[in-house]
């Protein structure tokens, strides 16, 4: 979310949203990579982007990417940016057994990207040349 999208009246935000792309880029793609990592065959990924509004003024944005696989398991990723909002990353797995991981303060996206890149450098030379998925360059998954 860029600063130009915050502080607008909701009606103006919606008008701008129809004309210009803004918000996070890549949430749908992240959902698809998660499905591949899980070995799921998912259908189309549904995507929504809505403003977070307080007293008629946009204070953030909420995006949701979700899909269902062939055996009815649901995968969803939610991204919320909010002025004065709580910084945290949350992973919630519903099932047997369930699992909740909460990182208070969140993970800094740029630092996490650098860390993943450095870890991928350990295995990238063993990959077949060509377009690769991020999970193929993971030192924990390894080349397939």
DRENGU-93408 format. One line per field, with one value per residue: residue in one letter; residue number from 1; x, y, z of N, C-alpha, C, O in turn. Coordinates in Angstrom, 2 decimals. Layout:
N
residu = (A, ...)
num = (NUM, ...)
nx = (X, ...)
ny = (Y, ...)
nz = (Z, ...)
cax = (X, ...)
cay = (Y, ...)
caz = (Z, ...)
cx = (X, ...)
cy = (Y, ...)
cz = (Z, ...)
ox = (X, ...)
oy = (Y, ...)
oz = (Z, ...)
% end
This chain:
144
residu = (X, X, X, X, X, X, X, X, X, X, X, X, X, X, X, X, X, X, X, X, X, X, X, X, X, X, X, X, X, X, X, X, X, X, X, X, X, X, X, X, X, X, X, X, X, X, X, X, X, X, X, X, X, X, X, X, X, X, X, X, X, X, X, X, X, X, X, X, X, X, X, X, X, X, X, X, X, X, X, X, X, X, X, X, X, X, X, X, X, X, X, X, X, X, X, X, X, X, X, X, X, X, X, X, X, X, X, X, X, X, X, X, X, X, X, X, X, X, X, X, X, X, X, X, X, X, X, X, X, X, X, X, X, X, X, X, X, X, X, X, X, X, X, X)
num = (1, 2, 3, 4, 5, 6, 7, 8, 9, 10, 11, 12, 13, 14, 15, 16, 17, 18, 19, 20, 21, 22, 23, 24, 25, 26, 27, 28, 29, 30, 31, 32, 33, 34, 35, 36, 37, 38, 39, 40, 41, 42, 43, 44, 45, 46, 47, 48, 49, 50, 51, 52, 53, 54, 55, 56, 57, 58, 59, 60, 61, 62, 63, 64, 65, 66, 67, 68, 69, 70, 71, 72, 73, 74, 75, 76, 77, 78, 79, 80, 81, 82, 83, 84, 85, 86, 87, 88, 89, 90, 91, 92, 93, 94, 95, 96, 97, 98, 99, 100, 101, 102, 103, 104, 105, 106, 107, 108, 109, 110, 111, 112, 113, 114, 115, 116, 117, 118, 119, 120, 121, 122, 123, 124, 125, 126, 127, 128, 129, 130, 131, 132, 133, 134, 135, 136, 137, 138, 139, 140, 141, 142, 143, 144)
nx = (0.86, 0.61, 1.40, -0.32, -2.78, -3.91, -5.84, -7.71, -11.12, -13.56, -15.13, -13.60, -11.29, -12.31, -13.04, -10.49, -9.34, -10.62, -9.47, -6.68, -3.99, -3.29, -1.94, -0.79, 1.39, 1.26, -0.05, -1.91, -0.21, 1.48, -0.32, -0.75, 1.82, 2.03, 0.07, 1.24, 3.51, 2.27, 1.35, -1.15, -3.89, -5.28, -8.24, -9.36, -7.99, -9.51, -9.69, -9.70, -9.85, -10.09, -10.82, -9.76, -11.68, -12.05, -14.08, -15.04, -12.74, -10.04, -7.85, -6.25, -5.72, -7.18, -6.48, -7.38, -6.68, -7.89, -8.56, -9.86, -9.05, -9.03, -10.08, -11.62, -10.20, -9.33, -7.43, -6.12, -4.88, -4.34, -3.82, -3.14, -2.80, -2.54, -2.81, -1.37, -1.92, -1.71, 1.41, 2.06, 2.65, 0.76, 0.15, -2.18, -3.33, -5.92, -7.10, -6.33, -3.57, -4.29, -2.67, -1.15, 0.79, 2.20, 3.84, 4.85, 5.20, 5.89, 7.45, 10.04, 9.58, 11.52, 13.95, 13.40, 13.20, 15.85, 17.11, 15.95, 16.92, 19.70, 19.79, 18.78, 20.86, 22.55, 21.58, 20.91, 22.67, 22.41, 20.07, 18.05, 18.55, 16.44, 13.08, 12.19, 10.39, 10.01, 10.05, 11.56, 14.14, 14.66, 16.62, 15.62, 13.74, 14.87, 16.17, 13.97)
ny = (-1.17, 2.14, 5.44, 7.26, 6.09, 6.09, 7.85, 8.85, 9.65, 7.03, 6.69, 7.98, 6.40, 3.98, 4.78, 5.39, 2.87, 1.46, 2.55, 2.38, 0.17, -0.81, -1.64, -4.71, -6.75, -9.95, -11.76, -13.71, -15.33, -16.21, -17.78, -19.83, -20.96, -21.92, -23.91, -25.68, -26.42, -27.85, -29.95, -29.86, -29.78, -27.10, -25.15, -22.27, -19.23, -17.08, -13.58, -10.71, -7.23, -4.78, -1.60, -0.53, 1.16, 3.95, 6.08, 7.08, 7.46, 6.10, 3.89, 1.81, -1.39, -4.47, -7.61, -10.66, -13.90, -16.88, -20.40, -23.63, -27.05, -30.20, -32.05, -30.59, -29.07, -26.01, -23.17, -20.18, -16.87, -13.98, -10.55, -7.71, -4.32, -1.64, 1.61, 2.44, -0.11, -3.47, -5.03, -8.11, -11.49, -14.23, -17.64, -20.03, -23.22, -25.29, -28.31, -31.78, -32.58, -29.23, -26.00, -23.03, -20.28, -17.40, -14.47, -11.99, -8.57, -9.16, -10.34, -8.80, -7.95, -7.33, -8.12, -10.83, -11.69, -11.33, -13.18, -15.59, -15.62, -15.85, -18.38, -19.93, -19.78, -21.80, -24.13, -23.60, -24.04, -26.72, -27.07, -27.79, -25.91, -23.09, -21.72, -21.62, -22.68, -20.93, -22.69, -24.78, -23.96, -24.03, -24.79, -26.63, -28.12, -28.79, -29.72, -31.08)
nz = (0.00, -0.88, 0.33, -0.96, -1.06, 1.39, 3.78, 2.11, 1.26, 1.41, -0.93, -2.91, -2.84, -3.84, -6.43, -7.50, -7.28, -9.27, -11.53, -11.33, -10.52, -7.29, -4.10, -2.59, -4.53, -5.87, -4.16, -5.02, -6.53, -4.49, -3.04, -4.89, -5.03, -2.41, -2.53, -4.38, -2.90, -0.88, -2.30, -3.40, -5.70, -6.86, -7.58, -9.43, -8.14, -5.97, -5.58, -3.54, -2.74, -0.39, 1.09, 4.36, 6.58, 8.64, 10.34, 7.90, 6.42, 4.58, 6.06, 5.60, 3.98, 2.96, 1.77, 0.16, -0.84, -2.04, -2.38, -3.31, -3.05, -4.93, -3.15, -1.46, 0.43, 1.93, 1.04, 2.11, 1.95, 3.74, 3.75, 5.55, 5.76, 7.88, 9.10, 12.15, 12.95, 14.30, 14.26, 13.09, 12.14, 11.12, 11.12, 10.50, 10.84, 10.19, 11.24, 11.87, 13.52, 14.63, 14.18, 15.31, 14.60, 15.74, 15.04, 16.79, 16.15, 13.62, 10.53, 8.83, 5.57, 3.49, 4.71, 5.10, 2.46, 1.56, 3.26, 2.37, -0.25, 0.17, 1.42, -0.69, -2.47, -1.75, -2.95, -5.57, -7.71, -8.19, -9.50, -12.39, -15.32, -16.13, -15.74, -12.42, -9.51, -6.39, -4.19, -5.10, -4.86, -2.24, 0.56, 2.28, 0.99, -1.45, -4.75, -7.23)
cax = (0.00, 1.40, 0.76, -1.36, -4.05, -4.36, -6.33, -8.74, -12.49, -13.78, -15.64, -12.48, -10.44, -12.95, -12.91, -9.10, -9.08, -11.12, -8.62, -5.25, -3.65, -2.50, -2.00, 0.32, 1.44, 1.77, -0.74, -2.46, 0.92, 1.91, -1.29, -0.49, 3.08, 1.70, -0.65, 2.23, 4.34, 1.46, 0.97, -2.58, -4.34, -6.34, -8.98, -9.03, -7.79, -10.35, -8.94, -10.46, -9.09, -11.04, -10.21, -10.13, -12.20, -12.36, -14.71, -15.18, -11.43, -9.28, -6.68, -5.50, -6.22, -7.25, -6.53, -7.60, -6.57, -8.32, -8.91, -10.22, -8.44, -9.96, -10.74, -12.33, -9.39, -9.27, -6.18, -6.36, -3.87, -4.91, -2.81, -3.76, -1.96, -3.40, -2.12, -1.47, -2.38, -0.81, 2.36, 2.22, 2.42, 0.00, -0.11, -3.18, -3.68, -7.08, -7.10, -5.92, -3.74, -4.23, -1.44, -1.17, 2.09, 2.04, 5.11, 4.53, 6.12, 5.95, 8.73, 10.29, 9.55, 12.79, 14.95, 13.04, 13.55, 17.30, 17.45, 15.57, 17.85, 20.98, 19.61, 18.60, 22.17, 23.17, 21.09, 20.53, 23.56, 22.02, 18.79, 18.04, 18.34, 15.10, 12.22, 12.02, 9.54, 10.80, 10.21, 12.59, 15.43, 14.73, 17.55, 14.88, 12.99, 15.87, 15.73, 13.15)
cay = (0.00, 3.36, 6.51, 7.97, 5.38, 6.24, 9.19, 9.23, 9.22, 5.70, 6.78, 8.31, 5.21, 3.01, 5.31, 5.20, 1.44, 1.02, 3.09, 2.10, -0.96, -0.53, -2.70, -5.66, -7.53, -11.31, -12.60, -14.87, -16.20, -16.83, -18.84, -20.94, -21.61, -22.69, -25.11, -26.58, -26.94, -28.81, -31.04, -29.73, -29.31, -26.15, -24.51, -20.85, -18.47, -15.89, -12.48, -9.50, -6.13, -3.83, -0.62, -0.50, 2.51, 4.43, 7.41, 7.50, 7.66, 4.87, 3.79, 0.61, -2.25, -5.90, -8.43, -12.06, -14.84, -18.18, -21.43, -24.93, -28.10, -31.21, -32.78, -29.60, -28.37, -24.58, -22.45, -18.74, -15.95, -12.66, -9.53, -6.49, -3.17, -0.66, 2.63, 2.20, -1.48, -4.37, -5.73, -9.51, -12.48, -15.32, -18.83, -20.83, -24.44, -25.95, -29.72, -32.68, -31.56, -27.84, -25.31, -21.58, -19.64, -15.95, -13.77, -10.62, -7.65, -9.55, -10.55, -7.72, -8.56, -7.20, -8.96, -12.22, -11.95, -11.49, -14.44, -16.68, -15.59, -16.41, -19.82, -20.54, -19.83, -23.08, -25.23, -23.18, -24.61, -28.10, -27.08, -27.81, -24.54, -22.71, -21.06, -22.49, -22.21, -20.60, -23.83, -25.67, -23.43, -24.07, -25.81, -27.62, -28.97, -29.29, -29.87, -32.29)
caz = (0.00, -0.91, 1.11, -1.69, -0.93, 2.76, 4.06, 1.14, 1.56, 0.84, -2.31, -3.79, -2.90, -4.75, -7.79, -7.91, -7.38, -10.57, -12.60, -11.16, -9.66, -6.11, -3.12, -2.65, -5.76, -5.73, -3.18, -5.74, -6.86, -3.24, -2.74, -5.80, -4.60, -1.21, -2.97, -4.97, -1.81, -0.15, -3.19, -3.68, -7.01, -6.54, -8.65, -9.58, -6.90, -5.87, -4.99, -3.22, -2.13, 0.18, 1.99, 5.78, 6.72, 9.98, 10.28, 6.51, 5.80, 4.37, 6.94, 5.25, 2.92, 3.28, 0.57, 0.44, -1.96, -1.53, -3.36, -2.76, -3.87, -5.45, -2.05, -0.65, 1.43, 1.59, 1.24, 1.99, 2.45, 4.01, 3.99, 6.07, 6.08, 8.53, 9.88, 13.59, 13.17, 15.03, 13.41, 13.41, 11.09, 11.73, 10.31, 11.20, 10.11, 10.79, 10.88, 12.96, 14.55, 14.20, 14.56, 15.18, 14.83, 15.72, 15.19, 17.21, 15.51, 12.22, 9.87, 7.88, 4.23, 2.77, 5.37, 4.83, 1.07, 1.51, 3.92, 1.46, -1.38, 0.62, 1.61, -2.00, -3.13, -1.41, -3.78, -6.92, -8.73, -8.44, -10.21, -13.84, -15.80, -16.56, -14.78, -11.26, -8.42, -5.20, -3.29, -5.63, -4.45, -0.78, 1.04, 3.07, 0.06, -2.39, -6.13, -7.46)
cx = (0.90, 0.66, -0.36, -2.74, -4.66, -4.81, -7.39, -10.13, -12.73, -14.24, -14.51, -11.53, -11.01, -12.87, -11.50, -8.78, -9.57, -10.19, -7.17, -5.04, -2.85, -2.78, -0.80, 0.25, 1.96, 1.05, -1.33, -1.34, 1.45, 0.97, -1.04, 0.79, 2.84, 1.00, 0.31, 3.07, 3.59, 1.08, -0.51, -2.80, -5.53, -7.03, -8.55, -8.89, -8.66, -9.58, -9.87, -9.54, -10.13, -10.32, -10.64, -10.49, -12.51, -12.88, -14.76, -13.88, -10.69, -8.01, -5.84, -6.18, -6.19, -7.38, -6.67, -7.49, -6.94, -8.69, -9.24, -9.60, -9.48, -10.63, -11.32, -11.53, -9.25, -7.92, -6.51, -5.20, -4.53, -3.76, -3.52, -2.67, -2.88, -2.54, -2.40, -2.02, -1.33, 0.10, 2.51, 2.06, 1.78, -0.17, -1.06, -3.56, -4.82, -7.08, -6.74, -4.47, -3.72, -2.94, -1.63, 0.22, 1.88, 3.42, 4.78, 5.61, 6.30, 7.36, 8.89, 10.43, 10.86, 13.86, 14.67, 13.40, 15.06, 17.71, 17.11, 16.51, 19.19, 20.88, 19.47, 19.93, 22.88, 22.77, 20.86, 21.41, 23.20, 20.70, 19.00, 17.80, 16.90, 14.33, 11.92, 11.05, 10.41, 11.03, 11.26, 13.99, 15.58, 15.71, 16.85, 14.11, 13.96, 15.30, 14.93, 13.55)
cy = (1.23, 4.46, 7.23, 7.32, 5.52, 7.68, 9.67, 8.92, 7.88, 5.76, 7.09, 7.12, 4.22, 3.48, 5.10, 3.73, 0.88, 1.43, 2.63, 0.91, -0.46, -1.59, -3.60, -6.41, -8.92, -12.21, -13.85, -15.85, -16.91, -17.96, -20.06, -21.68, -22.43, -23.99, -26.14, -27.22, -28.00, -30.03, -31.02, -29.31, -28.39, -25.65, -23.07, -20.18, -17.23, -14.82, -11.33, -8.49, -5.10, -2.82, -0.88, 0.94, 2.80, 5.85, 7.95, 7.69, 6.33, 4.91, 2.55, -0.17, -3.70, -6.66, -9.89, -12.84, -16.21, -19.11, -22.71, -25.99, -29.16, -32.04, -31.82, -29.00, -26.93, -24.00, -20.97, -17.97, -14.60, -11.71, -8.25, -5.47, -2.13, 0.32, 2.39, 0.82, -2.29, -5.07, -7.16, -10.33, -13.67, -16.43, -19.69, -22.01, -25.10, -27.40, -30.54, -33.05, -30.17, -27.19, -23.82, -21.07, -18.14, -15.34, -12.32, -9.69, -7.96, -9.80, -9.44, -8.35, -8.48, -8.09, -10.44, -12.60, -12.17, -12.82, -15.62, -16.76, -16.21, -17.92, -20.54, -20.68, -21.16, -24.21, -24.86, -23.79, -26.07, -28.21, -27.17, -26.38, -24.31, -22.01, -22.03, -21.85, -21.88, -21.81, -24.82, -25.22, -23.40, -25.13, -26.88, -28.57, -29.61, -29.45, -31.14, -32.96)
cz = (0.00, -0.17, 0.36, -1.57, 0.46, 2.96, 3.10, 1.70, 0.85, -0.62, -3.29, -3.93, -3.91, -6.19, -8.32, -8.12, -8.71, -11.71, -12.51, -10.24, -8.47, -5.08, -3.30, -3.98, -5.43, -4.75, -3.84, -6.06, -5.62, -2.84, -3.62, -5.43, -3.33, -1.58, -3.56, -3.87, -1.00, -0.99, -3.55, -5.13, -6.76, -7.80, -8.77, -8.21, -6.96, -5.13, -4.70, -2.54, -1.67, 1.05, 3.43, 6.07, 8.18, 9.86, 8.86, 5.76, 5.71, 5.22, 6.61, 4.16, 3.40, 1.97, 0.97, -0.86, -1.41, -2.67, -2.60, -3.66, -4.21, -4.36, -1.02, 0.50, 0.97, 1.94, 1.11, 2.61, 2.59, 4.34, 4.40, 6.37, 6.69, 9.32, 11.35, 13.91, 13.90, 14.02, 13.90, 12.14, 11.77, 10.70, 11.11, 10.32, 10.88, 10.32, 12.10, 12.75, 13.93, 14.68, 14.36, 15.52, 14.68, 15.97, 15.52, 16.68, 14.04, 11.73, 8.84, 6.50, 3.49, 3.38, 5.10, 3.41, 0.92, 2.12, 3.01, 0.27, -0.99, 0.84, 0.27, -2.73, -2.86, -2.37, -5.24, -8.00, -9.05, -9.21, -11.71, -14.32, -16.28, -15.47, -13.64, -10.27, -7.22, -4.29, -3.80, -5.21, -2.94, -0.35, 1.86, 2.19, -0.92, -3.78, -6.30, -8.75)
ox = (1.83, -0.56, -1.26, -3.74, -5.80, -4.25, -7.93, -10.27, -12.15, -13.78, -14.47, -11.02, -10.28, -12.66, -11.32, -8.03, -8.99, -10.13, -6.51, -5.81, -1.85, -3.75, 0.11, -0.84, 2.99, 1.50, -1.26, -1.50, 1.84, 1.43, -1.11, 0.84, 3.38, 1.29, 0.21, 3.32, 4.20, 0.56, -1.06, -1.99, -6.63, -6.50, -7.50, -9.58, -8.56, -8.88, -10.73, -8.59, -10.94, -9.31, -11.73, -9.68, -13.14, -12.20, -14.54, -13.89, -10.70, -7.20, -4.84, -7.10, -5.29, -8.26, -6.14, -8.12, -6.37, -9.08, -8.93, -9.61, -10.65, -11.66, -11.50, -12.11, -9.07, -7.35, -7.11, -4.63, -5.20, -2.85, -4.40, -1.75, -3.89, -1.67, -3.54, -2.54, -0.20, -0.37, 3.02, 1.40, 2.19, -0.59, -0.79, -4.05, -4.68, -7.06, -6.83, -4.19, -3.19, -2.21, -2.20, 0.77, 1.44, 4.08, 4.47, 6.80, 6.82, 8.34, 7.98, 11.32, 11.29, 14.60, 15.60, 13.85, 15.49, 18.55, 17.91, 16.87, 19.75, 21.81, 19.99, 20.10, 23.71, 23.55, 20.63, 20.93, 23.62, 20.27, 20.00, 16.92, 16.24, 14.87, 11.45, 10.91, 11.45, 12.10, 11.80, 14.92, 16.52, 15.64, 17.43, 13.85, 13.89, 14.09, 15.15, 12.98)
oy = (1.33, 4.41, 7.77, 7.92, 5.12, 8.61, 10.77, 8.02, 7.64, 4.98, 6.53, 6.86, 3.69, 2.67, 4.68, 3.38, -0.08, 0.75, 2.51, 0.67, 0.24, -2.35, -3.30, -6.67, -9.05, -13.33, -14.94, -17.06, -18.07, -19.00, -21.19, -22.91, -23.53, -25.04, -27.33, -28.43, -28.94, -31.02, -32.04, -28.58, -28.85, -25.72, -22.68, -20.52, -16.43, -15.11, -10.99, -8.86, -4.62, -3.14, -1.37, 1.84, 1.99, 6.73, 9.14, 8.04, 5.53, 5.84, 2.28, 0.31, -4.10, -6.38, -10.32, -12.50, -16.65, -18.68, -22.85, -25.85, -29.06, -32.67, -32.19, -28.46, -26.65, -24.28, -20.55, -18.36, -14.13, -12.04, -7.77, -5.73, -1.77, -0.07, 2.17, 0.59, -1.84, -5.62, -7.40, -9.90, -14.07, -16.19, -20.03, -21.83, -25.42, -27.66, -30.07, -33.81, -29.98, -27.76, -23.39, -21.37, -17.66, -15.65, -11.53, -9.99, -7.14, -9.52, -9.19, -9.18, -9.48, -8.74, -11.22, -13.72, -13.10, -13.53, -16.55, -17.86, -17.00, -18.65, -21.65, -21.61, -21.59, -25.14, -25.74, -24.04, -26.59, -29.31, -26.68, -25.70, -25.23, -21.74, -23.14, -20.63, -22.51, -21.94, -25.60, -26.03, -22.80, -26.27, -27.94, -29.70, -30.81, -29.35, -32.14, -33.98)
oz = (0.79, -0.06, 1.00, -1.94, 0.68, 2.39, 3.25, 2.53, -0.21, -1.45, -4.38, -5.02, -4.74, -7.10, -9.46, -9.03, -9.23, -12.73, -13.54, -9.31, -8.64, -5.18, -4.08, -4.49, -4.77, -4.52, -3.27, -5.89, -5.68, -2.36, -3.14, -5.51, -3.19, -1.02, -3.28, -3.90, -0.50, -0.47, -3.96, -5.71, -6.47, -8.90, -8.27, -7.26, -7.89, -4.15, -5.51, -1.85, -2.46, 1.69, 3.69, 5.84, 8.87, 9.32, 8.63, 4.58, 6.64, 5.12, 7.27, 3.49, 4.14, 1.16, 2.00, -1.86, -0.42, -3.75, -1.42, -4.89, -3.84, -4.62, 0.15, 1.44, -0.22, 2.99, 0.12, 3.63, 1.67, 5.10, 3.69, 7.14, 6.09, 10.09, 11.75, 15.01, 14.09, 13.03, 14.99, 11.19, 12.86, 9.57, 12.26, 9.20, 12.06, 9.12, 13.23, 11.83, 12.83, 15.49, 13.35, 16.58, 13.64, 16.96, 14.63, 16.76, 13.29, 12.43, 8.05, 6.28, 2.90, 2.66, 4.89, 3.16, 0.23, 1.57, 2.88, -0.17, -1.75, 0.49, 0.12, -3.53, -3.65, -2.59, -6.06, -9.10, -10.09, -9.54, -12.25, -13.78, -16.76, -14.40, -13.88, -10.22, -7.03, -3.69, -3.02, -5.21, -2.41, -0.82, 2.12, 2.59, -1.19, -3.97, -5.61, -9.12)
% end
